[in-house]
């Protein structure tokens, strides 16, 4: 790298830092933005509260029906008549008092509300947030699950109905035995809507059954579907909210289709699922809420909207779900909720119907095609074996994994290095050919060069294939470490959490460098330095010691770009790439000692003297080259 290039890179950094200082918001601006967002949230909440409390029926001068969370609604006889006229057999369920029912085991704690009979609180036990609080997926009004269906005179919303707990208990513990909570809306004469929740010990699955019993004549004659509106606010759980947001989205799977998802990077995204749907997952970085249909969902619309501040919430999830509904005296729908970690070994074992492939493990982004196969069948099993031996010492596990992978790939590394060494010792002979044949006879030059390679038995692409064979491991590990919940909140050296970025210094006053961030990651710095040293050691290994015009600049730019890119990535990933580059440096030095270039050249010259039989393919190539050369001369 010459002086001008170094000055150019320095100027780029100076401009980036200057731009960050100039555009960084002041304290007053941040305070104003926070107050503005709080005001918007408060207004939105008040509107939502008002809409859920007040319902005006379509009849002229009908009485208002007011429902509150904690207040019993008083209605006079005239209002009761109006309720019955508009809500028929469900009129009595329009008044009541909300009660919370707790259902828990060793893994999860769920609170069900009797007003709407849906989960209002979900906690994943044995995990904490980045600020050491219980890991709550949602609470209070952050989750809504509302069934809408057509009654005789009106559309019924289950969120307006007060369900009765068929048992008087309000706390159910499933640590040692299966527990079931049954919530009902009684419609008289043995008619009811029932929600049944069942939790088994040591499970993250909450079975959820819906039953319409004896209501065939109480529902609209033209009713052919049930509409479900499911909304959840995705909470921030991790230290690096930018990286967490990039791994938060909605996944879904059709009954006979592959797993798909909404792109994570948009301000908002949506999709219409017009085929039978098996499950819908509201996925955070390391935890998910998943609704699984035991049969299928007819169709659905899913969307998310990115939260503006990204401080408490990341995205607002919403699904409109449509279920086939046949009017009968006993209609049933069976689902299961999953409230739990995005753990590959847990998700791959989830099964509802025997022999059915749910493929929920696909919500963990392990890469596509061959990269995912490498993770599934090599990296994850190796990681699990090492975890059983070394426990939670993730720093040691990553070190041993890196060494083992490098040892397995060493034959390919050696072959690539030796191929480059052959090209390097042949360079004087290639230079001699180039001196004899002018530049304007490029085809003749190429033929002479290829003839030399053929005589000595060297494949000019021989060094590329081993490198390409190593790429699946390199990319697979890039996907594995950021997605591994096993690294979450595991510390090593100065890194407090290997699943998030490490920081040895945070810039003061909210200062941030564009593309880089507001902190300095030491593991990323070490990785960039090790990469630069590795590239400097190998710079003469390519193309027999010759380099393309821009290669010297790329030699320096690649570590710089990785430094900018990886500063906000998982510390575990940067640590792995640092170790990988250090081992590559050691391997390079060892292989150089192993290969005697003088002996190698003598071997190639001996090989050149042996007669070579041309293959049919080589003969055809030479004939084509001769024809092209003749046409060029004409």
C-alpha positions as CSV (number, residue, x, y, z in Angstrom):
1,X,0.0,0.0,0.0
2,X,1.5,3.3,-1.0
3,X,1.4,6.7,0.8
4,X,-1.6,8.0,-1.2
5,X,-3.7,4.9,-0.3
6,X,-2.9,5.2,3.4
7,X,-3.7,8.9,3.4
8,X,-7.0,8.1,1.6
9,X,-8.0,5.5,4.2
10,X,-7.2,7.9,7.0
11,X,-9.2,10.6,5.4
12,X,-12.2,8.3,5.1
13,X,-12.1,7.5,8.8
14,X,-11.7,11.2,9.7
15,X,-14.8,12.0,7.5
16,X,-16.8,9.2,9.1
17,X,-15.9,10.4,12.6
18,X,-16.6,14.0,11.7
19,X,-20.0,13.0,10.1
20,X,-20.9,11.1,13.3
21,X,-20.1,14.1,15.5
22,X,-21.9,16.5,13.3
23,X,-25.1,14.4,12.9
24,X,-25.2,13.1,16.5
25,X,-28.4,14.3,18.2
26,X,-28.0,16.6,21.2
27,X,-29.4,15.8,24.6
28,X,-32.4,18.1,24.0
29,X,-33.2,16.5,20.7
30,X,-33.1,13.0,22.2
31,X,-35.3,14.2,25.0
32,X,-37.8,15.7,22.6
33,X,-37.9,12.5,20.5
34,X,-38.5,10.5,23.6
35,X,-41.3,12.8,24.8
36,X,-42.9,12.7,21.4
37,X,-42.8,8.9,21.2
38,X,-44.2,8.6,24.8
39,X,-47.0,11.0,23.8
40,X,-47.9,8.9,20.7
41,X,-47.8,5.7,22.7
42,X,-50.0,7.2,25.4
43,X,-52.5,8.5,22.8
44,X,-52.5,5.1,21.1
45,X,-53.1,3.3,24.4
46,X,-55.9,5.6,25.4
47,X,-57.6,5.1,22.0
48,X,-57.2,1.3,22.3
49,X,-58.5,1.4,25.9
50,X,-61.5,3.5,24.8
51,X,-62.3,1.2,21.9
52,X,-62.2,-1.9,24.0
53,X,-64.3,-0.3,26.8
54,X,-67.1,1.3,24.6
55,X,-69.1,-0.6,22.1
56,X,-72.1,1.0,20.4
57,X,-74.6,-1.4,18.8
58,X,-76.2,-0.8,15.3
59,X,-79.7,-0.4,16.8
60,X,-81.1,3.2,17.0
61,X,-80.6,4.8,20.5
62,X,-79.2,1.5,21.9
63,X,-77.7,1.7,25.4
64,X,-73.9,1.7,25.7
65,X,-72.3,-1.5,26.9
66,X,-69.4,-0.6,29.1
67,X,-66.8,-3.3,30.1
68,X,-63.9,-2.6,32.3
69,X,-61.1,-4.9,33.5
70,X,-61.8,-4.7,37.2
71,X,-65.4,-3.3,37.5
72,X,-68.6,-5.2,37.4
73,X,-71.0,-3.6,34.9
74,X,-74.4,-2.6,36.3
75,X,-77.2,-2.8,33.8
76,X,-80.9,-2.1,34.3
77,X,-83.7,-4.2,32.8
78,X,-83.9,-2.1,29.6
79,X,-80.2,-2.5,28.9
80,X,-80.5,-6.2,29.6
81,X,-83.2,-6.4,26.9
82,X,-80.9,-4.6,24.5
83,X,-78.0,-6.9,25.3
84,X,-80.2,-10.0,24.6
85,X,-81.4,-8.4,21.4
86,X,-77.9,-7.8,20.1
87,X,-75.9,-10.7,21.7
88,X,-78.6,-13.3,22.1
89,X,-77.4,-16.2,24.3
90,X,-74.1,-14.5,24.9
91,X,-75.6,-11.4,26.6
92,X,-75.0,-12.6,30.1
93,X,-71.2,-13.0,29.3
94,X,-71.0,-9.3,28.4
95,X,-70.7,-8.4,32.1
96,X,-68.3,-9.7,34.7
97,X,-65.0,-9.1,36.4
98,X,-61.6,-10.1,35.0
99,X,-59.7,-12.7,36.8
100,X,-56.2,-14.0,36.1
101,X,-55.5,-17.7,36.3
102,X,-51.9,-19.0,36.6
103,X,-50.7,-22.2,34.8
104,X,-47.1,-23.1,35.2
105,X,-44.4,-25.8,35.2
106,X,-40.6,-25.9,35.4
107,X,-40.2,-24.1,32.0
108,X,-43.0,-21.6,31.6
109,X,-45.5,-19.5,33.5
110,X,-48.7,-18.4,31.8
111,X,-51.4,-16.2,33.1
112,X,-54.8,-16.5,31.4
113,X,-57.4,-13.8,31.6
114,X,-61.1,-14.7,32.0
115,X,-62.0,-11.7,29.8
116,X,-61.4,-13.2,26.4
117,X,-59.7,-16.3,27.9
118,X,-56.4,-15.8,26.2
119,X,-52.8,-15.7,27.6
120,X,-52.2,-12.3,29.0
121,X,-48.7,-13.0,30.5
122,X,-46.0,-15.5,29.3
123,X,-42.7,-16.0,31.1
124,X,-39.9,-18.3,30.1
125,X,-38.3,-19.6,33.3
126,X,-34.6,-20.1,33.8
127,X,-33.7,-17.2,31.5
128,X,-33.2,-13.5,32.2
129,X,-33.2,-10.4,30.0
130,X,-30.0,-8.5,29.3
131,X,-30.7,-6.3,32.4
132,X,-31.3,-9.3,34.7
133,X,-35.1,-9.2,34.8
134,X,-37.4,-12.3,34.4
135,X,-37.7,-13.1,30.7
136,X,-41.3,-12.1,29.9
137,X,-42.5,-12.6,26.4
138,X,-45.5,-10.4,26.9
139,X,-47.6,-8.9,29.7
140,X,-50.8,-6.9,30.2
141,X,-52.1,-5.6,26.8
142,X,-49.0,-6.6,24.9
143,X,-50.8,-9.8,23.6
144,X,-54.3,-10.0,22.2
145,X,-56.0,-13.2,20.9
146,X,-59.6,-12.4,19.7
147,X,-62.1,-14.8,18.0
148,X,-64.7,-13.1,15.8
149,X,-67.7,-15.0,14.6
150,X,-71.2,-14.3,13.4
151,X,-74.1,-14.7,15.9
152,X,-77.7,-14.5,14.9
153,X,-78.0,-10.7,15.3
154,X,-74.4,-9.5,15.6
155,X,-70.7,-10.3,15.2
156,X,-69.4,-11.7,18.5
157,X,-65.9,-10.8,19.8
158,X,-64.6,-13.2,22.4
159,X,-62.4,-10.4,23.9
160,X,-65.7,-8.8,25.1
161,X,-66.9,-12.0,26.8
162,X,-66.2,-12.9,30.4
163,X,-65.4,-16.6,30.7
164,X,-66.1,-18.7,33.8
165,X,-63.4,-20.9,35.3
166,X,-65.1,-24.3,35.6
167,X,-62.8,-25.0,38.6
168,X,-62.4,-22.5,41.4
169,X,-58.6,-22.6,41.6
170,X,-56.6,-19.7,40.2
171,X,-53.1,-21.3,40.4
172,X,-52.3,-24.6,38.6
173,X,-48.8,-26.2,39.0
174,X,-47.8,-28.8,36.4
175,X,-44.4,-29.6,37.8
176,X,-45.3,-33.1,38.7
177,X,-48.6,-33.8,36.8
178,X,-50.5,-32.5,33.8
179,X,-52.8,-29.6,34.6
180,X,-55.9,-28.4,32.7
181,X,-57.7,-25.1,32.9
182,X,-61.2,-25.0,31.4
183,X,-62.8,-21.6,30.7
184,X,-66.4,-21.4,29.5
185,X,-69.0,-18.9,28.2
186,X,-72.3,-20.5,29.1
187,X,-75.1,-19.9,26.6
188,X,-77.9,-21.6,28.6
189,X,-79.4,-25.1,28.3
190,X,-76.0,-26.9,28.1
191,X,-74.7,-24.6,25.4
192,X,-71.3,-23.1,25.7
193,X,-68.0,-22.0,24.2
194,X,-65.1,-23.6,25.9
195,X,-61.4,-22.8,25.9
196,X,-59.2,-25.6,27.4
197,X,-55.6,-25.1,28.2
198,X,-53.4,-28.1,29.1
199,X,-49.8,-28.0,30.3
200,X,-47.5,-31.0,30.9
201,X,-44.5,-31.2,33.2
202,X,-41.1,-30.0,31.7
203,X,-42.8,-28.8,28.5
204,X,-42.8,-25.5,26.6
205,X,-46.0,-26.5,24.8
206,X,-49.4,-25.3,26.0
207,X,-52.2,-27.2,24.4
208,X,-55.2,-25.0,23.5
209,X,-58.6,-26.4,22.5
210,X,-61.6,-24.4,21.3
211,X,-65.1,-26.0,21.4
212,X,-68.5,-24.7,20.3
213,X,-71.0,-27.0,21.9
214,X,-74.8,-26.9,21.2
215,X,-74.6,-23.6,19.4
216,X,-75.6,-24.6,15.9
217,X,-78.9,-22.6,16.0
218,X,-77.2,-19.7,17.8
219,X,-74.8,-18.9,15.0
220,X,-75.5,-17.2,11.7
221,X,-76.8,-19.6,9.1
222,X,-74.3,-18.3,6.5
223,X,-71.3,-18.5,8.8
224,X,-68.6,-20.5,7.2
225,X,-65.4,-19.3,9.0
226,X,-64.1,-18.0,12.3
227,X,-61.8,-15.0,12.2
228,X,-58.9,-14.8,14.7
229,X,-57.0,-11.5,15.3
230,X,-53.7,-12.2,17.1
231,X,-51.5,-9.2,18.1
232,X,-48.3,-9.2,20.1
233,X,-45.7,-6.6,20.8
234,X,-42.2,-8.1,20.6
235,X,-40.2,-7.1,23.6
236,X,-36.5,-6.2,23.6
237,X,-34.7,-8.9,25.5
238,X,-31.0,-8.6,24.5
239,X,-28.1,-6.2,24.9
240,X,-27.6,-5.3,21.2
241,X,-31.1,-4.2,20.1
242,X,-29.9,-3.5,16.5
243,X,-28.7,-7.1,16.0
244,X,-31.7,-8.4,17.9
245,X,-34.1,-6.5,15.6
246,X,-32.4,-8.0,12.6
247,X,-33.3,-11.5,13.9
248,X,-36.9,-10.7,14.9
249,X,-39.7,-11.4,12.4
250,X,-42.6,-13.7,11.6
251,X,-42.1,-17.3,10.3
252,X,-44.8,-19.5,9.0
253,X,-45.2,-22.9,7.3
254,X,-47.9,-24.3,5.0
255,X,-49.2,-27.8,5.4
256,X,-47.4,-29.0,2.3
257,X,-45.0,-26.1,1.9
258,X,-41.6,-25.1,3.1
259,X,-40.9,-22.7,6.0
260,X,-41.0,-19.0,5.0
261,X,-40.6,-15.7,6.7
262,X,-41.0,-11.9,6.4
263,X,-37.8,-10.1,5.7
264,X,-36.4,-8.7,8.9
265,X,-34.9,-5.4,7.7
266,X,-38.0,-3.5,6.6
267,X,-39.8,-0.8,8.5
268,X,-42.9,-3.0,8.0
269,X,-43.6,-6.2,6.0
270,X,-46.6,-8.4,5.3
271,X,-47.7,-11.5,3.5
272,X,-51.0,-13.2,2.5
273,X,-50.9,-16.9,3.1
274,X,-53.6,-18.2,0.8
275,X,-52.9,-21.9,1.3
276,X,-53.4,-24.2,4.3
277,X,-51.1,-23.0,7.2
278,X,-49.6,-25.3,9.8
279,X,-48.0,-22.8,12.2
280,X,-47.2,-19.1,12.6
281,X,-44.2,-18.0,14.8
282,X,-43.6,-14.6,16.3
283,X,-39.8,-15.0,16.5
284,X,-37.4,-12.9,18.6
285,X,-33.7,-13.4,18.4
286,X,-33.6,-16.2,21.0
287,X,-37.2,-16.8,22.0
288,X,-40.5,-17.4,20.2
289,X,-44.3,-17.5,20.6
290,X,-45.6,-20.1,18.1
291,X,-49.2,-21.0,17.3
292,X,-49.4,-24.6,15.9
293,X,-52.6,-25.9,14.4
294,X,-53.2,-29.6,15.0
295,X,-55.2,-29.7,11.8
296,X,-54.6,-26.6,9.7
297,X,-55.4,-22.9,9.4
298,X,-57.4,-22.2,6.2
299,X,-55.5,-19.0,5.3
300,X,-53.9,-16.1,7.1
301,X,-52.5,-12.6,6.7
302,X,-49.4,-11.7,8.7
303,X,-47.5,-8.5,9.1
304,X,-45.2,-6.6,11.4
305,X,-44.4,-2.9,12.0
306,X,-41.1,-1.9,13.3
307,X,-41.1,0.1,16.6
308,X,-39.8,3.6,16.1
309,X,-37.5,3.9,19.2
310,X,-36.4,0.2,19.5
311,X,-36.0,0.7,23.3
312,X,-38.6,-1.4,24.9
313,X,-40.2,-3.0,21.9
314,X,-38.8,-4.2,18.5
315,X,-41.8,-4.9,16.3
316,X,-45.6,-5.1,16.5
317,X,-46.8,-8.5,15.2
318,X,-50.2,-9.1,13.8
319,X,-52.0,-12.1,12.2
320,X,-55.5,-12.4,10.7
321,X,-56.3,-16.1,10.8
322,X,-59.2,-17.8,9.1
323,X,-60.6,-21.2,10.2
324,X,-63.0,-23.3,8.3
325,X,-66.2,-23.5,10.4
326,X,-69.0,-26.0,9.8
327,X,-72.2,-25.3,11.8
328,X,-72.7,-28.2,14.1
329,X,-73.6,-28.9,17.7
330,X,-70.0,-29.8,18.5
331,X,-67.4,-27.9,16.6
332,X,-63.8,-28.2,17.8
333,X,-60.4,-26.6,17.0
334,X,-57.1,-27.8,18.4
335,X,-54.0,-25.8,18.7
336,X,-50.8,-25.7,20.7
337,X,-48.8,-22.7,21.8
338,X,-45.0,-22.8,22.1
339,X,-43.5,-20.3,24.5
340,X,-39.8,-20.9,24.7
341,X,-36.2,-20.6,23.5
342,X,-35.1,-20.9,19.9
343,X,-33.0,-24.0,20.8
344,X,-32.4,-26.3,17.9
345,X,-32.5,-29.5,19.9
346,X,-35.8,-28.5,21.5
347,X,-37.5,-27.3,18.3
348,X,-36.6,-30.2,16.2
349,X,-38.3,-32.6,18.6
350,X,-41.7,-30.8,18.6
351,X,-44.3,-33.1,17.1
352,X,-48.1,-32.8,17.3
353,X,-49.3,-35.6,15.0
354,X,-47.3,-38.8,14.6
355,X,-45.2,-38.8,11.4
356,X,-45.8,-35.2,10.7
357,X,-42.9,-32.9,9.9
358,X,-43.4,-29.5,11.5
359,X,-39.8,-28.3,10.7
360,X,-40.1,-25.6,13.4
361,X,-36.3,-25.7,13.8
362,X,-36.1,-23.8,10.5
363,X,-36.8,-20.6,12.4
364,X,-33.2,-20.8,13.6
365,X,-31.2,-19.1,10.7
366,X,-28.5,-21.6,10.2
367,X,-28.0,-20.7,6.5
368,X,-29.4,-22.2,3.3
369,X,-28.6,-25.4,1.4
370,X,-25.1,-26.8,2.0
371,X,-24.3,-24.3,4.8
372,X,-27.3,-25.5,6.8
373,X,-26.4,-29.1,6.3
374,X,-22.9,-28.4,7.6
375,X,-24.4,-26.8,10.7
376,X,-27.0,-29.5,11.2
377,X,-24.9,-32.6,10.7
378,X,-21.4,-31.5,11.7
379,X,-21.2,-28.2,13.7
380,X,-24.2,-28.7,16.0
381,X,-23.4,-32.4,16.9
382,X,-19.7,-31.4,17.6
383,X,-20.8,-28.4,19.7
384,X,-23.2,-30.6,21.7
385,X,-20.5,-33.2,22.4
386,X,-18.0,-30.6,23.6
387,X,-20.7,-29.0,25.7
388,X,-21.3,-32.3,27.6
389,X,-17.6,-32.4,28.3
390,X,-16.8,-28.8,29.1
391,X,-20.2,-27.5,30.3
392,X,-20.7,-23.8,29.9
393,X,-17.1,-22.8,29.2
394,X,-18.0,-21.5,25.8
395,X,-14.6,-19.8,25.3
396,X,-12.8,-23.2,25.6
397,X,-15.5,-25.0,23.5
398,X,-15.1,-22.5,20.6
399,X,-11.3,-22.8,20.8
400,X,-11.4,-26.6,20.6
401,X,-14.0,-26.5,17.8
402,X,-11.8,-24.2,15.8
403,X,-8.8,-26.4,16.3
404,X,-10.7,-29.6,15.3
405,X,-12.2,-28.0,12.2
406,X,-8.9,-26.6,11.1
407,X,-7.2,-30.1,11.6
408,X,-9.9,-31.7,9.5
409,X,-9.5,-29.2,6.7
410,X,-5.7,-29.2,6.9
411,X,-5.2,-31.6,4.0
412,X,-7.1,-29.2,1.8
413,X,-5.1,-26.3,3.1
414,X,-1.9,-28.1,2.4
415,X,-3.0,-29.0,-1.1
416,X,-3.9,-25.4,-1.8
417,X,-0.6,-24.2,-0.5
418,X,1.4,-26.7,-2.4
419,X,-0.4,-25.9,-5.6
420,X,0.4,-22.2,-5.1
421,X,4.1,-23.2,-4.4
422,X,4.2,-25.0,-7.7
423,X,2.9,-21.9,-9.5
424,X,5.4,-19.8,-7.7
425,X,8.5,-21.9,-8.7
426,X,7.3,-22.0,-12.3
427,X,7.0,-18.2,-12.5
428,X,10.5,-17.7,-14.0
429,X,9.6,-20.1,-16.8
430,X,6.3,-18.3,-17.4
431,X,8.1,-14.9,-17.5
432,X,10.5,-16.4,-20.1
433,X,7.5,-17.4,-22.3
434,X,6.1,-13.9,-22.0
435,X,9.4,-12.4,-23.1
436,X,9.6,-14.6,-26.2
437,X,5.9,-14.1,-27.2
438,X,4.7,-10.5,-27.6
439,X,1.6,-9.2,-25.9
440,X,-0.3,-8.9,-29.2
441,X,-0.1,-12.7,-29.6
442,X,-2.1,-13.4,-26.4
443,X,-3.6,-16.6,-27.6
444,X,-0.2,-18.0,-28.5
445,X,1.1,-17.0,-25.0
446,X,-1.8,-18.8,-23.4
447,X,-1.2,-21.9,-25.4
448,X,2.5,-22.0,-24.5
449,X,1.7,-21.4,-20.8
450,X,-0.9,-24.2,-20.7
451,X,1.5,-26.5,-22.5
452,X,4.1,-25.9,-19.8
453,X,1.5,-26.6,-17.1
454,X,0.5,-29.8,-18.9
455,X,4.1,-31.0,-19.2
456,X,4.9,-30.5,-15.5
457,X,1.5,-31.8,-14.3
458,X,0.3,-28.6,-12.7
459,X,-3.3,-27.6,-12.6
460,X,-3.5,-23.7,-12.4
461,X,-6.9,-24.0,-10.7
462,X,-5.6,-26.6,-8.2
463,X,-5.2,-24.1,-5.4
464,X,-8.8,-22.8,-5.8
465,X,-10.7,-26.0,-5.4
466,X,-9.5,-26.8,-1.8
467,X,-10.3,-23.2,-0.8
468,X,-13.8,-23.5,-2.2
469,X,-14.3,-26.8,-0.3
470,X,-13.5,-24.9,2.9
471,X,-16.0,-22.1,2.2
472,X,-19.1,-24.0,3.5
473,X,-17.5,-24.3,6.9
474,X,-16.5,-20.6,7.0
475,X,-20.0,-19.5,6.0
476,X,-21.7,-22.1,8.2
477,X,-19.9,-20.8,11.3
478,X,-20.9,-17.3,10.3
479,X,-24.5,-18.4,10.7
480,X,-24.1,-20.7,13.6
481,X,-22.6,-18.5,16.4
482,X,-25.1,-15.5,16.2
483,X,-28.0,-18.0,16.2
484,X,-26.8,-20.1,19.1
485,X,-28.8,-19.6,22.3
486,X,-26.1,-21.6,24.1
487,X,-23.8,-18.5,23.8
488,X,-26.5,-16.2,25.3
489,X,-25.2,-14.4,28.4
490,X,-22.1,-16.7,28.6
491,X,-19.0,-14.6,29.5
492,X,-15.4,-15.1,28.4
493,X,-12.5,-12.9,29.2
494,X,-13.7,-9.3,28.8
495,X,-16.9,-10.3,26.9
496,X,-20.0,-10.4,29.2
497,X,-22.2,-12.0,26.5
498,X,-20.7,-14.0,23.6
499,X,-24.0,-13.8,21.7
500,X,-23.8,-10.0,21.6
501,X,-20.9,-7.6,20.9
502,X,-18.1,-7.1,23.4
503,X,-17.0,-3.6,24.2
504,X,-13.8,-2.3,25.8
505,X,-14.8,1.3,25.4
506,X,-18.1,3.1,24.7
507,X,-18.0,6.5,23.0
508,X,-19.2,9.2,25.4
509,X,-22.2,11.5,24.9
510,X,-24.1,9.2,22.5
511,X,-21.4,9.6,19.8
512,X,-21.5,7.0,17.1
513,X,-19.5,6.4,13.9
514,X,-21.6,5.5,10.9
515,X,-21.3,1.8,9.9
516,X,-19.1,1.2,13.0
517,X,-21.2,2.0,16.1
518,X,-20.8,3.6,19.5
519,X,-18.2,1.3,21.0
520,X,-15.0,-0.6,20.3
521,X,-15.0,-4.4,20.2
522,X,-11.7,-5.9,21.1
523,X,-12.4,-9.3,19.6
524,X,-13.2,-7.6,16.3
525,X,-10.0,-5.6,16.5
526,X,-8.0,-8.8,17.1
527,X,-9.8,-10.6,14.3
528,X,-9.0,-7.8,11.8
529,X,-5.3,-7.7,12.8
530,X,-5.0,-11.5,12.6
531,X,-6.7,-11.4,9.2
532,X,-4.3,-8.8,7.9
533,X,-1.2,-10.7,9.1
534,X,-2.6,-13.9,7.5
535,X,-3.1,-12.1,4.2
536,X,0.3,-10.5,4.3
537,X,1.9,-14.0,4.8
538,X,0.0,-15.4,1.9
539,X,0.0,-12.5,-0.5
540,X,2.7,-14.1,-2.8
541,X,0.9,-17.5,-2.8
542,X,-1.6,-16.4,-5.5
543,X,-1.0,-16.7,-9.2
544,X,2.6,-17.7,-8.8
545,X,3.5,-14.5,-6.9
546,X,1.8,-12.1,-9.4
547,X,-1.0,-9.9,-8.2
548,X,-3.8,-8.1,-9.9
549,X,-3.5,-4.3,-9.8
550,X,-6.1,-3.8,-7.0
551,X,-5.0,-6.7,-4.9
552,X,-2.7,-4.7,-2.7
553,X,-5.5,-2.3,-1.8
554,X,-7.9,-5.2,-1.2
555,X,-5.3,-6.7,1.1
556,X,-5.8,-3.8,3.5
557,X,-9.5,-3.0,2.7
558,X,-10.8,-6.4,3.7
559,X,-9.7,-6.3,7.3
560,X,-11.0,-2.7,7.5
561,X,-14.4,-3.7,6.1
562,X,-14.6,-6.6,8.5
563,X,-13.7,-4.3,11.4
564,X,-16.6,-2.0,10.5
565,X,-19.0,-4.9,9.8
566,X,-18.3,-7.1,12.8
567,X,-18.1,-4.5,15.5
568,X,-21.8,-5.0,16.3
569,X,-21.9,-8.8,15.7
570,X,-21.7,-11.6,18.1
571,X,-18.4,-11.6,20.2
572,X,-18.4,-15.4,19.8
573,X,-18.3,-15.1,16.0
574,X,-15.4,-12.5,16.1
575,X,-13.6,-14.7,18.6
576,X,-13.9,-17.8,16.3
577,X,-12.6,-15.9,13.2
578,X,-9.7,-14.5,15.3
579,X,-8.8,-18.0,16.4
580,X,-9.2,-19.3,12.8
581,X,-6.9,-16.6,11.4
582,X,-4.3,-17.3,14.1
583,X,-4.3,-21.0,13.3
584,X,-4.1,-20.2,9.6
585,X,-0.9,-18.1,10.3
586,X,0.6,-21.1,12.3
587,X,-0.3,-23.5,9.5
588,X,1.2,-21.2,6.9
589,X,4.5,-21.0,8.8
590,X,4.5,-24.8,9.3
591,X,3.8,-25.7,5.7
592,X,6.5,-23.3,4.5
593,X,9.0,-25.4,6.5
594,X,7.6,-28.6,5.1
595,X,7.9,-27.7,1.5
596,X,11.3,-27.4,-0.1
597,X,10.8,-25.2,-3.2
598,X,14.1,-26.2,-4.8
599,X,13.2,-29.9,-4.6
600,X,9.7,-29.1,-5.8
601,X,11.1,-27.3,-8.9
602,X,13.4,-30.2,-9.6
603,X,10.5,-32.6,-9.4
604,X,8.5,-30.5,-11.8
605,X,11.4,-30.3,-14.3
606,X,11.8,-34.1,-14.2
607,X,8.0,-34.4,-14.8
608,X,8.4,-32.1,-17.8
609,X,10.8,-34.5,-19.6
610,X,8.3,-37.4,-19.5
611,X,6.2,-37.9,-22.6
612,X,2.6,-36.7,-22.2
613,X,-0.4,-38.1,-24.1
614,X,-3.0,-35.5,-24.9
615,X,-6.5,-36.3,-24.0
616,X,-9.3,-35.8,-26.5
617,X,-10.5,-32.8,-24.6
618,X,-7.1,-31.2,-24.7
619,X,-6.8,-31.8,-28.4
620,X,-10.2,-30.2,-29.1
621,X,-9.3,-27.2,-27.0
622,X,-6.0,-26.7,-28.9
623,X,-7.8,-27.0,-32.2
624,X,-10.4,-24.4,-31.1
625,X,-7.6,-22.1,-30.0
626,X,-5.8,-22.4,-33.4
627,X,-9.0,-21.7,-35.3
628,X,-9.6,-18.6,-33.1
629,X,-6.0,-17.4,-33.6
630,X,-6.3,-17.8,-37.4
631,X,-9.5,-15.8,-37.5
632,X,-7.9,-13.1,-35.4
633,X,-5.0,-12.8,-37.9
634,X,-7.4,-12.5,-40.8
